[in-house]
Amino acid sequence: MAKGTAPFVMLGLIELPIIALSLSAEGRCRDCDWHFALRQPWQYRGAFLVPWLLHWLSKNLGLLLLLLAGFWYWQVQASDEQRVQRMLAQPKVDDFYFADMRELKTDTDLKYPFTSLRVIEVDGEQLLLRVGNIYHNQQVSPWRHFKADAAMQRSFYSRYTLSLTAETLRKLSEQGTIYAMRRPENISSDGWIVLPGSEPGTESPQLRPFVRKAGYHIDYHPD
């Protein structure tokens, strides 16, 4: 007979082959009264480990769930990073970017600088984006920007457009000025309808001077 006894029901490497080839096996847990006995474990082709595994899971379910949650979070972060890199490598019409406009527009309200941008034209490396008209005081999620199908409202976009190159886009993303991106699937993103795009708002904002810096500039369209 071979016996296996270990904390947390983990057998030593030396005990495993002995138990597998024994006529009978017995396992006990040092931390509790749990034990089991099995005859001719070699006939089960490894199934003799199942009782140990089930008992370990029952004692360490919280740890296992924590590990699974950590792995899931890592997968989500890695997938999001890959998606962002694909969008930066090949921008497309109807891509959405979420930006801190203090770096891009000089008359931005310092208390409410965060808004959305939507690509409306791609000409080689040159991009034309519609500037949002709804601003937030912090970096809210794309879901919050799109909440209640807001992108379908006429007031969602201003009459400003932002022109920049793909290279500038990548730099703005690296420095955090553009902090999130979305590429809608069909006509929706994050559970809300975002396409087809809305027309500019009917109220004309006060005319501001054009913003022109190296790599990009913002123009006002009086329509």
Backbone torsions as a table, in degrees:
resi	resn	phi	psi	omega
1	MET	NA	141.9	175.5
2	ALA	-114.5	141.6	-180.0
3	LYS	-120.7	143.8	175.9
4	GLY	-124.9	123.0	179.0
5	THR	-136.6	125.5	-178.5
6	ALA	-159.2	152.0	175.0
7	PRO	-65.3	145.7	-178.5
8	PHE	58.6	18.8	175.1
9	VAL	59.3	35.0	176.3
10	MET	-103.6	117.1	-178.4
11	LEU	-78.4	148.9	175.1
12	GLY	-71.4	156.5	-178.9
13	LEU	-62.1	-30.9	-179.5
14	ILE	-74.3	-34.9	-177.5
15	GLU	-71.6	-31.0	-174.9
16	LEU	-58.5	-53.6	179.9
17	PRO	-65.8	-30.4	178.5
18	ILE	-64.7	-46.2	179.6
19	ILE	-64.8	-39.2	-177.6
20	ALA	-63.4	-29.7	-176.8
21	LEU	-101.0	2.6	-176.3
22	SER	-84.1	161.5	176.6
23	LEU	-73.3	-30.3	177.1
24	SER	-150.3	155.9	-177.6
25	ALA	-137.7	147.6	178.1
26	GLU	-134.4	135.6	179.2
27	GLY	-124.8	140.6	178.7
28	ARG	-136.8	151.3	177.6
29	CYS	-103.4	130.8	-180.0
30	ARG	-71.9	-20.2	-174.3
31	ASP	-92.1	-14.2	-179.1
32	CYS	-152.4	-173.0	-177.2
33	ASP	-89.8	7.0	-177.4
34	TRP	-66.7	139.8	173.5
35	HIS	-159.0	164.3	175.5
36	PHE	-152.8	159.0	178.8
37	ALA	-131.8	144.5	-176.7
38	LEU	-145.0	130.9	177.8
39	ARG	-93.4	141.6	178.4
40	GLN	48.8	59.8	-178.5
41	PRO	-61.7	-22.6	-179.2
42	TRP	-63.2	-23.0	179.2
43	GLN	-74.9	-15.4	-175.0
44	TYR	-92.0	-3.9	175.8
45	ARG	50.2	52.4	176.8
46	GLY	97.0	-12.7	-178.3
47	ALA	-67.1	-15.1	178.1
48	PHE	-64.3	-15.6	177.7
49	LEU	-81.5	-15.8	-175.1
50	VAL	-59.7	-46.8	178.9
51	PRO	-58.1	-42.6	177.3
52	TRP	-60.6	-43.7	-178.2
53	LEU	-63.4	-45.3	-179.4
54	LEU	-63.6	-39.4	179.6
55	HIS	-68.1	-40.1	178.5
56	TRP	-62.7	-41.3	179.1
57	LEU	-63.7	-40.0	-179.3
58	SER	-65.9	-29.4	-178.6
59	LYS	-87.8	-19.5	-173.6
60	ASN	-127.8	31.8	-177.0
61	LEU	-62.0	-40.5	179.4
62	GLY	-61.2	-44.2	178.3
63	LEU	-63.4	-41.6	179.9
64	LEU	-63.2	-44.1	179.2
65	LEU	-63.3	-37.6	178.1
66	LEU	-64.1	-42.3	178.2
67	LEU	-64.7	-41.7	178.9
68	LEU	-65.0	-39.7	178.5
69	ALA	-64.7	-40.6	177.4
70	GLY	-63.7	-41.2	178.9
71	PHE	-66.3	-41.1	178.7
72	TRP	-62.4	-43.5	179.5
73	TYR	-62.4	-41.7	178.7
74	TRP	-63.0	-40.8	178.6
75	GLN	-63.5	-42.8	179.6
76	VAL	-63.2	-44.4	-179.6
77	GLN	-64.3	-42.2	179.7
78	ALA	-65.7	-40.8	178.7
79	SER	-65.6	-40.4	179.4
80	ASP	-65.1	-39.8	179.4
81	GLU	-65.6	-40.5	177.3
82	GLN	-63.8	-40.1	179.1
83	ARG	-64.2	-43.1	179.2
84	VAL	-61.7	-43.3	-179.5
85	GLN	-63.9	-37.2	176.7
86	ARG	-65.2	-41.4	-179.8
87	MET	-67.1	-38.1	178.9
88	LEU	-69.4	-35.2	-178.2
89	ALA	-71.7	-32.2	-178.0
90	GLN	-143.7	80.9	178.0
91	PRO	-61.5	146.9	-179.6
92	LYS	-133.7	157.1	174.7
93	VAL	-59.2	138.3	-179.9
94	ASP	80.6	7.1	167.4
95	ASP	-67.3	143.7	177.1
96	PHE	-112.2	135.8	174.1
97	TYR	-121.8	149.5	-179.8
98	PHE	-122.4	120.8	-163.7
99	ALA	-133.5	157.0	168.9
100	ASP	-90.4	107.2	-171.7
101	MET	-77.7	-4.5	178.8
102	ARG	-62.1	-28.1	179.0
103	GLU	-82.4	-21.6	-171.2
104	LEU	-106.0	-27.5	-172.1
105	LYS	-134.9	116.0	-169.4
106	THR	-66.1	-27.1	-177.6
107	ASP	-95.6	18.8	179.5
108	THR	-65.5	137.1	175.8
109	ASP	-65.9	120.5	-175.3
110	LEU	-64.9	-22.9	179.0
111	LYS	-84.3	-23.5	-178.3
112	TYR	-132.4	77.4	-173.1
113	PRO	-99.8	-7.9	-169.7
114	PHE	-99.7	124.7	-179.8
115	THR	-146.7	-176.4	-177.3
116	SER	-108.1	155.6	176.2
117	LEU	-130.5	142.5	179.2
118	ARG	-128.7	130.3	179.5
119	VAL	-73.1	124.1	179.5
120	ILE	-114.4	-9.2	178.9
121	GLU	-159.3	136.2	175.4
122	VAL	-126.4	120.5	179.6
123	ASP	-126.9	88.5	-175.8
124	GLY	67.0	-119.6	178.5
125	GLU	-91.4	-2.2	-177.6
126	GLN	-97.3	131.8	-178.0
127	LEU	-119.1	143.3	173.6
128	LEU	-120.8	125.8	-175.7
129	LEU	-123.6	142.1	172.3
130	ARG	-84.2	131.8	-178.8
131	VAL	-88.8	134.6	179.9
132	GLY	-66.6	164.0	-178.6
133	ASN	-117.6	-2.5	179.8
134	ILE	-111.9	119.0	-174.3
135	TYR	-112.5	153.0	179.1
136	HIS	-125.4	159.8	-178.6
137	ASN	-90.1	1.0	177.2
138	GLN	-152.0	169.9	-179.0
139	GLN	-76.1	87.1	178.6
140	VAL	-81.4	161.4	-177.5
141	SER	-71.6	158.1	173.5
142	PRO	-55.0	-35.9	178.0
143	TRP	-57.2	-41.6	179.8
144	ARG	-67.4	-38.9	177.6
145	HIS	-62.3	-39.7	-174.8
146	PHE	-89.4	-4.6	-172.5
147	LYS	-48.5	137.6	178.4
148	ALA	60.8	34.5	178.2
149	ASP	55.6	38.1	-175.8
150	ALA	-59.6	-31.1	-178.2
151	ALA	-66.1	-13.6	177.9
152	MET	-88.4	-5.0	-179.8
153	GLN	-85.9	146.1	-178.5
154	ARG	-63.1	-28.3	-177.1
155	SER	-82.9	-1.1	-176.5
156	PHE	-68.4	-30.6	-178.0
157	TYR	-112.9	146.8	173.2
158	SER	-90.7	-173.1	176.9
159	ARG	-99.7	17.4	175.7
160	TYR	-95.5	143.5	170.0
161	THR	-121.4	148.2	-179.9
162	LEU	-113.3	124.3	176.9
163	SER	-107.3	129.9	177.1
164	LEU	-155.8	167.4	178.5
165	THR	-94.5	162.2	178.1
166	ALA	-61.8	-34.6	178.6
167	GLU	-65.7	-42.6	177.0
168	THR	-63.6	-38.4	176.9
169	LEU	-57.1	-45.0	180.0
170	ARG	-64.0	-39.6	178.9
171	LYS	-66.3	-41.0	178.6
172	LEU	-63.6	-34.6	177.3
173	SER	-70.0	-42.6	-179.7
174	GLU	-62.6	-37.7	-177.7
175	GLN	-86.6	-3.6	175.3
176	GLY	89.4	0.2	176.3
177	THR	-62.1	-43.0	168.8
178	ILE	-97.5	112.9	-169.5
179	TYR	-105.9	-8.5	178.2
180	ALA	-156.8	156.9	-179.4
181	MET	-143.3	151.6	174.7
182	ARG	-143.6	141.3	172.0
183	ARG	-119.1	106.1	-174.3
184	PRO	-58.0	143.9	171.8
185	GLU	-96.4	119.2	-172.8
186	ASN	60.0	-108.1	-179.1
187	ILE	-120.9	12.3	-174.7
188	SER	-131.2	160.9	175.4
189	SER	-154.9	136.8	178.7
190	ASP	55.3	30.6	176.2
191	GLY	87.1	2.3	-178.8
192	TRP	-124.7	150.6	177.1
193	ILE	-76.6	128.3	-178.1
194	VAL	-124.9	-10.2	179.5
195	LEU	-132.6	152.8	0.3
196	PRO	-69.4	155.8	-173.8
197	GLY	-67.1	153.3	178.5
198	SER	-82.1	157.2	174.2
199	GLU	-78.9	160.3	177.8
200	PRO	-57.8	157.4	-179.5
201	GLY	-63.1	156.6	-176.8
202	THR	-81.4	-22.3	-179.9
203	GLU	-88.2	127.8	-179.0
204	SER	-83.4	119.0	177.3
205	PRO	-70.8	163.7	178.9
206	GLN	-61.4	134.5	-178.7
207	LEU	-63.4	129.0	178.9
208	ARG	-115.5	155.2	175.7
209	PRO	-62.3	147.7	176.8
210	PHE	-62.2	144.2	176.7
211	VAL	-100.7	121.3	-178.8
212	ARG	-132.6	118.2	175.3
213	LYS	-133.2	171.2	179.4
214	ALA	-62.9	119.4	176.6
215	GLY	100.9	-20.2	180.0
216	TYR	-162.0	163.1	171.7
217	HIS	-155.0	154.8	-179.1
218	ILE	-112.5	132.5	178.7
219	ASP	-117.5	150.1	176.1
220	TYR	-101.8	131.5	-177.9
221	HIS	-110.7	109.1	-178.3
222	PRO	-74.0	-11.2	-177.5
223	ASP	54.7	NA	NA
